[in-house]
Amino acid sequence: MQFTSTRNNNLTVKFSQAVRDCIPDDGGVFVPSSIEDMRRWIYYIDETTPFASIAGSLTSALMHEEFSPIICETIATSAFPVAPVMKQLSNNLFMMELYNGFTGYHRDYGVSYLCSYLEYTLQLTGGKAVFLDYTHGSLGALLAKLLKGKKNIKAVLVYKKGAIRGLSEEDYVWNGGNIYPVEMDCSEEEIKAAVSSVFADASFVNKNNLTVANTTNVCRLLSQLFFFPYSFAQIKNKVEGDINYAMDAGNYGTLMAGLYSWRFALPVSRFYISATTELGRSAGGNPVILDSVVDFTQRGNTNPVIPANLERLESFFGKNELMMRNFVFPVDISERQREKAAKELFMNYGIFADKSTAAAYAVIKENEEIIRDDDMSFVLMAYNHPALSSEYCRHVTGETPETPDYIKDSLKPSSINKPLVSSAKELKEIIEALN
């Protein structure tokens, strides 16, 4: 599979280079330039096909020019000891729980796949990789689990002072682990600026094999593609009409993964998403991307700290606005609509919903006439475990979801007894010491 840049269609690189470089030299972001037709395979899978098998088959489709099917299957099997859960709520309404991973977030799947890919391919080709990411705390707990025992990957994670969570003494690099946590006593914006400053030094990034664990990295993004054929396989024998997906906006990574699934020939119909300032609706109801008023060539370089999936969305549809408005449907959702949706999910189906899941269900409620009139089905994408938003759940329903032990462990405060870091220069010194 080949990849190009959103800002240079003449650039062509293999999957491994797109993952290694993370951001192309032109300042854009990597996107697939060729997509395999998986139609025969997609219609062969069904509800008995394991999630890891689907991921393995798609991994082989993505990397068959570089790695053998056995390696591809190994990457997927190692990454996914767990699987999403599909629940049927009514005849035409399903919910896909994406929080059955390691810390209760849907990103657990993508980060696990990225780590598995890097570890196995670095074993074959040689070299090391270092994650450099800002985190509120949960990413560190996740990477501590995923990198335990791995030899080729380390992570430098930057936290606000006092925000380290879910780490133990054995996880720290200075104790033989793979995590180097750093605290900075400043705002989130200032921390992100420091991390961005490190990535702005291209020679330093290349020399020290830096990358990110967010969806700027195309490997992390494409792993979310697996959700869609898996959900299709789970329900295709239970529905007759078209399948729609409803989701909260997030950073638009799940939306892009769904659109790439469509390019793989997955028979999905539409993607309904909560509207935001960045991706909203025109007076005529058509999707509008705010950044589109500025041409790619007039923009600054992609910031690896902030996922650039809206630029991928623009690149996906190009100038074809008609095509975009036939696939993507932003829906304005008020706080009142969201709370009403959360209450209905609890009252009708016994489901606790965080703000994200409630917003996605509110999107469905605003379009439920489609189900009645066209015999279509909706898949509600539930990103994160409701226990992570227990106060919101209690506020809306009067009850609190149970918190699993693995989430409790990931939320426990940790300390490192190290001096605070105050600049990008100090971050660079830490990274150089790792290598």
Legacy VTK file of the C-alpha trace (Angstrom):
# vtk DataFile Version 3.0
C-alpha trace
ASCII
DATASET POLYDATA
POINTS 435 float
0.000 0.000 0.000
1.334 3.418 -0.957
0.973 6.734 0.862
1.212 10.324 -0.222
1.022 13.740 1.415
-2.060 15.911 1.666
0.091 18.675 0.151
2.038 16.790 -2.506
0.320 14.162 -4.648
3.614 13.373 -6.358
5.104 11.988 -3.156
4.889 8.205 -2.857
6.156 6.206 0.120
5.559 2.768 1.584
3.632 2.165 4.785
6.780 1.697 6.861
8.225 5.037 5.739
4.936 6.850 6.410
4.953 5.445 9.940
8.627 6.176 10.527
8.577 9.734 9.169
5.176 10.487 10.759
4.958 13.869 8.959
6.134 14.432 5.360
8.750 17.094 4.661
6.191 19.390 3.006
4.414 19.929 6.329
1.258 18.021 5.416
0.111 14.667 6.741
0.281 11.172 5.265
-2.801 9.654 3.596
-3.301 6.454 1.561
-2.787 6.968 -2.164
-3.959 3.465 -3.057
-6.585 1.279 -1.439
-6.972 -2.458 -1.850
-10.369 -3.734 -3.002
-11.418 -5.985 -0.128
-14.954 -6.659 -1.383
-14.678 -10.453 -1.581
-13.096 -10.704 1.843
-15.575 -8.308 3.466
-18.553 -10.336 2.313
-16.924 -13.551 3.522
-16.530 -12.470 7.172
-19.412 -12.814 9.631
-20.217 -12.602 13.351
-17.954 -15.598 14.085
-14.855 -13.904 12.638
-12.606 -12.716 15.498
-11.604 -9.067 15.656
-7.901 -9.991 15.612
-8.412 -12.032 12.424
-10.061 -9.085 10.690
-7.196 -6.860 11.836
-4.667 -9.427 10.615
-6.234 -9.646 7.155
-6.357 -5.883 6.771
-2.800 -5.568 8.062
-1.700 -7.950 5.343
-3.563 -5.834 2.779
-1.794 -2.721 4.042
1.695 -4.215 4.258
1.837 -7.194 1.888
4.543 -5.505 -0.184
6.798 -5.212 2.866
5.976 -8.015 5.308
4.743 -11.582 5.082
1.180 -12.597 6.046
2.612 -14.396 9.093
4.235 -11.179 10.379
1.043 -9.237 9.695
-1.041 -11.755 11.601
1.454 -11.703 14.481
1.248 -7.901 14.720
-2.552 -7.977 14.936
-2.790 -10.944 17.295
-0.307 -9.387 19.686
-2.079 -6.015 19.572
-5.595 -7.262 20.223
-6.075 -9.725 23.075
-9.419 -7.919 23.523
-12.192 -6.969 21.102
-14.935 -4.347 20.799
-18.411 -5.398 21.932
-21.459 -5.027 19.669
-24.837 -4.719 21.385
-28.209 -4.711 19.672
-30.447 -2.134 21.346
-33.446 -2.446 19.001
-34.273 -3.839 15.557
-32.262 -1.162 13.756
-30.073 0.285 16.495
-26.719 -1.125 17.615
-23.996 0.144 19.913
-20.317 -0.630 19.504
-18.377 -0.443 22.779
-14.812 0.589 21.996
-13.600 0.802 25.578
-12.861 -2.833 26.337
-9.126 -2.413 26.031
-6.579 -1.611 28.719
-7.509 1.738 30.282
-11.115 2.271 29.181
-10.456 4.529 26.171
-11.080 3.712 22.511
-7.560 4.863 21.696
-6.272 1.769 23.550
-6.792 -0.229 20.363
-4.914 2.185 18.117
-1.963 2.707 20.457
-1.667 -1.029 21.086
-1.575 -1.702 17.353
1.029 1.018 16.794
3.250 -0.392 19.536
2.891 -3.926 18.209
3.690 -2.804 14.671
6.779 -0.893 15.762
8.121 -3.648 18.000
7.840 -6.441 15.427
9.041 -4.444 12.435
11.957 -2.918 14.357
13.019 -6.434 15.333
13.186 -7.275 11.633
14.730 -4.102 10.280
16.722 -2.867 13.259
16.539 0.493 14.961
14.650 2.039 17.854
11.640 4.306 18.334
10.867 6.924 20.969
7.401 8.335 21.601
7.268 11.981 22.631
3.756 12.981 23.700
1.896 15.328 25.967
-0.642 13.511 28.133
-3.264 14.270 30.751
-2.238 11.012 32.437
-4.078 8.091 30.872
-1.740 7.681 27.893
1.136 7.020 30.272
-0.792 4.275 32.044
-1.589 2.708 28.674
1.967 2.853 27.316
3.305 1.450 30.578
1.164 -1.647 29.996
1.913 -1.940 26.289
5.668 -1.336 26.402
6.405 -3.616 29.336
9.064 -6.067 28.190
9.493 -4.473 24.760
13.091 -3.863 23.745
12.896 -1.371 20.891
10.486 1.357 22.068
10.613 3.930 24.834
8.337 6.854 25.653
9.046 10.334 26.956
5.714 11.579 28.298
5.162 15.172 29.345
2.613 15.935 32.068
1.384 18.980 33.891
2.806 19.037 37.409
1.033 16.475 39.595
-0.845 14.777 36.713
1.115 11.511 36.469
-1.228 8.522 36.779
-1.102 4.757 36.555
2.677 4.257 36.641
4.722 2.080 38.986
8.391 2.236 39.917
9.247 -0.603 37.537
7.862 1.353 34.568
10.441 4.137 34.855
13.440 4.152 32.532
15.832 4.712 35.439
14.549 1.430 36.949
14.848 -0.535 33.713
11.397 0.256 32.312
10.345 1.990 29.101
8.628 5.164 30.361
10.365 8.460 31.093
7.708 10.733 32.678
8.397 14.465 32.759
6.510 17.150 34.680
6.244 20.797 33.650
4.774 23.522 35.846
2.957 25.471 33.136
-0.220 25.461 31.039
-1.248 22.781 28.553
-0.645 25.217 25.699
2.893 25.935 26.906
3.667 22.231 27.275
2.386 21.470 23.776
4.459 24.347 22.436
7.586 22.867 24.023
6.887 19.426 22.532
6.133 20.993 19.148
9.427 22.869 19.315
11.275 19.571 19.635
9.508 18.161 16.580
10.293 21.328 14.627
13.951 20.256 14.653
13.777 17.685 11.838
17.388 16.535 12.137
16.945 15.919 15.870
13.712 13.989 15.251
15.365 11.769 12.635
18.507 11.201 14.669
16.538 10.151 17.751
13.742 8.245 15.953
10.944 10.329 17.472
7.297 9.708 16.767
3.903 10.327 18.369
1.195 8.007 19.660
-1.719 10.131 18.408
-3.494 9.855 15.043
-1.013 12.148 13.334
0.816 8.832 12.959
-0.954 7.074 10.097
-0.448 3.641 11.685
-2.396 4.736 14.744
-5.157 6.172 12.534
-5.565 3.209 10.195
-5.830 0.762 13.075
-9.212 2.361 13.846
-10.305 1.192 10.418
-10.701 -2.316 11.865
-13.750 -1.206 13.876
-15.893 -0.861 10.779
-15.568 -4.236 9.010
-15.844 -5.881 12.434
-19.109 -4.096 13.217
-20.399 -4.883 9.722
-19.578 -8.566 10.187
-21.363 -8.610 13.535
-24.673 -7.235 12.195
-24.823 -7.927 8.464
-27.104 -10.951 8.954
-29.402 -8.965 11.271
-30.221 -5.987 9.042
-31.487 -5.494 5.508
-31.082 -1.778 4.779
-28.033 0.447 4.661
-25.805 0.902 7.698
-25.146 4.377 9.132
-22.635 5.282 11.830
-23.179 7.926 14.511
-20.255 9.317 16.489
-18.997 12.241 18.479
-16.465 14.390 16.652
-13.430 13.737 18.853
-10.371 14.517 16.727
-12.124 13.117 13.603
-9.889 10.042 13.525
-12.803 7.604 13.753
-14.611 9.434 10.953
-11.550 9.205 8.714
-11.118 5.511 9.531
-14.744 4.943 8.525
-14.251 6.752 5.228
-11.136 4.701 4.463
-13.219 1.593 5.220
-15.665 2.729 2.561
-12.771 2.974 0.109
-11.957 -0.625 0.981
-15.462 -1.361 -0.386
-17.205 -1.720 2.983
-20.943 -1.205 2.337
-21.575 1.712 4.704
-24.025 4.463 3.898
-23.482 7.653 5.896
-21.522 9.043 8.817
-23.463 11.236 11.240
-21.288 13.292 13.562
-21.804 15.968 16.178
-21.047 19.360 14.650
-18.164 21.505 15.885
-16.733 24.909 15.054
-14.201 23.195 12.785
-16.693 20.892 11.019
-20.226 22.246 10.956
-23.135 22.886 8.639
-23.866 25.685 6.202
-27.205 27.495 6.139
-28.250 24.942 3.531
-27.350 22.012 5.791
-24.191 20.954 3.939
-20.947 20.053 5.769
-18.440 22.887 6.001
-14.791 22.634 7.107
-13.678 25.964 8.524
-10.042 25.552 7.469
-11.035 25.042 3.830
-11.037 28.787 3.241
-7.226 28.616 3.437
-5.402 26.635 0.755
-3.015 23.905 1.941
-0.069 25.822 0.467
-0.874 28.846 2.636
-0.950 26.973 5.932
1.791 26.353 8.444
3.297 22.908 8.906
1.247 20.212 10.598
1.808 20.165 14.342
2.418 16.528 15.347
1.036 17.233 18.817
-2.400 18.024 17.336
-3.932 15.341 15.050
-4.518 16.729 11.545
-7.495 14.603 10.572
-9.502 17.547 9.257
-6.790 18.081 6.650
-7.096 14.392 5.806
-10.856 14.876 5.444
-10.322 17.796 3.049
-7.841 15.742 1.065
-10.207 12.745 0.963
-12.972 14.683 -0.788
-10.820 17.266 -2.555
-13.015 19.827 -4.274
-15.946 17.398 -4.573
-18.381 19.028 -2.122
-21.285 16.996 -3.538
-19.558 13.741 -2.591
-18.820 14.986 0.911
-22.411 16.016 1.613
-23.578 12.567 0.565
-21.390 10.900 3.190
-20.768 13.242 6.127
-23.650 14.759 8.106
-22.674 17.131 10.953
-25.521 17.641 13.432
-25.756 20.534 15.893
-26.331 19.143 19.390
-27.137 21.296 22.426
-26.277 20.436 26.015
-29.989 19.896 26.668
-30.238 17.415 23.765
-27.164 15.592 24.988
-28.472 15.191 28.536
-31.850 14.058 27.213
-30.080 11.450 25.076
-28.014 10.217 28.037
-31.158 9.837 30.139
-32.948 7.939 27.375
-30.059 5.521 26.909
-30.171 4.774 30.617
-33.968 4.554 30.931
-34.574 2.509 27.772
-31.495 0.314 27.601
-29.774 0.492 31.009
-26.699 2.069 29.424
-24.557 4.699 31.116
-23.273 7.247 28.613
-20.476 9.771 28.891
-20.813 13.105 27.078
-19.317 11.700 23.890
-21.644 8.700 23.665
-24.624 10.859 24.644
-23.806 13.316 21.851
-23.607 10.471 19.317
-26.985 9.126 20.464
-28.472 12.636 20.267
-27.288 12.711 16.646
-29.274 9.521 16.018
-32.356 10.944 17.742
-32.221 13.946 15.424
-32.217 11.614 12.413
-34.308 8.663 13.587
-36.876 9.276 10.838
-34.284 7.746 8.498
-34.658 4.436 10.317
-38.429 4.540 10.043
-38.661 5.743 6.463
-35.764 3.937 4.790
-35.334 0.791 6.900
-31.763 1.840 7.642
-29.729 0.874 10.692
-27.545 2.961 12.981
-24.370 1.914 14.788
-23.718 4.106 17.822
-19.981 4.441 18.466
-19.317 4.485 22.236
-15.712 5.643 22.610
-14.871 5.589 26.304
-15.937 3.708 29.447
-18.677 5.583 31.340
-16.776 5.100 34.618
-14.297 7.683 33.320
-17.177 10.177 33.420
-18.876 8.921 36.557
-19.805 12.419 37.787
-21.583 13.194 34.526
-23.417 9.870 34.654
-24.504 10.521 38.234
-25.643 14.036 37.318
-27.778 12.783 34.424
-29.131 9.487 35.776
-28.764 9.731 39.545
-26.625 6.587 39.529
-22.923 5.894 39.110
-21.390 3.208 36.866
-19.100 0.646 38.442
-15.405 1.267 37.875
-13.434 -1.835 36.795
-10.185 -2.530 38.642
-8.064 -1.983 35.530
-9.419 1.563 35.220
-8.903 2.213 38.936
-5.280 1.174 38.548
-4.779 3.521 35.592
-6.116 6.468 37.622
-3.903 6.052 40.689
-1.573 9.048 41.207
2.132 8.381 40.707
5.227 10.312 41.717
8.713 10.424 40.230
10.717 12.632 42.601
12.505 14.284 39.695
13.167 17.984 39.044
10.600 19.808 36.918
11.453 20.418 33.268
10.975 23.930 31.921
11.989 23.965 28.253
12.259 22.120 24.949
16.030 22.158 25.418
15.711 20.042 28.569
13.350 17.648 26.772
15.955 17.191 24.061
18.629 16.422 26.648
16.421 13.698 28.170
15.748 12.170 24.748
19.434 12.188 23.803
20.269 10.442 27.063
17.824 7.650 26.187
19.664 6.994 22.945
LINES 1 436
435 0 1 2 3 4 5 6 7 8 9 10 11 12 13 14 15 16 17 18 19 20 21 22 23 24 25 26 27 28 29 30 31 32 33 34 35 36 37 38 39 40 41 42 43 44 45 46 47 48 49 50 51 52 53 54 55 56 57 58 59 60 61 62 63 64 65 66 67 68 69 70 71 72 73 74 75 76 77 78 79 80 81 82 83 84 85 86 87 88 89 90 91 92 93 94 95 96 97 98 99 100 101 102 103 104 105 106 107 108 109 110 111 112 113 114 115 116 117 118 119 120 121 122 123 124 125 126 127 128 129 130 131 132 133 134 135 136 137 138 139 140 141 142 143 144 145 146 147 148 149 150 151 152 153 154 155 156 157 158 159 160 161 162 163 164 165 166 167 168 169 170 171 172 173 174 175 176 177 178 179 180 181 182 183 184 185 186 187 188 189 190 191 192 193 194 195 196 197 198 199 200 201 202 203 204 205 206 207 208 209 210 211 212 213 214 215 216 217 218 219 220 221 222 223 224 225 226 227 228 229 230 231 232 233 234 235 236 237 238 239 240 241 242 243 244 245 246 247 248 249 250 251 252 253 254 255 256 257 258 259 260 261 262 263 264 265 266 267 268 269 270 271 272 273 274 275 276 277 278 279 280 281 282 283 284 285 286 287 288 289 290 291 292 293 294 295 296 297 298 299 300 301 302 303 304 305 306 307 308 309 310 311 312 313 314 315 316 317 318 319 320 321 322 323 324 325 326 327 328 329 330 331 332 333 334 335 336 337 338 339 340 341 342 343 344 345 346 347 348 349 350 351 352 353 354 355 356 357 358 359 360 361 362 363 364 365 366 367 368 369 370 371 372 373 374 375 376 377 378 379 380 381 382 383 384 385 386 387 388 389 390 391 392 393 394 395 396 397 398 399 400 401 402 403 404 405 406 407 408 409 410 411 412 413 414 415 416 417 418 419 420 421 422 423 424 425 426 427 428 429 430 431 432 433 434
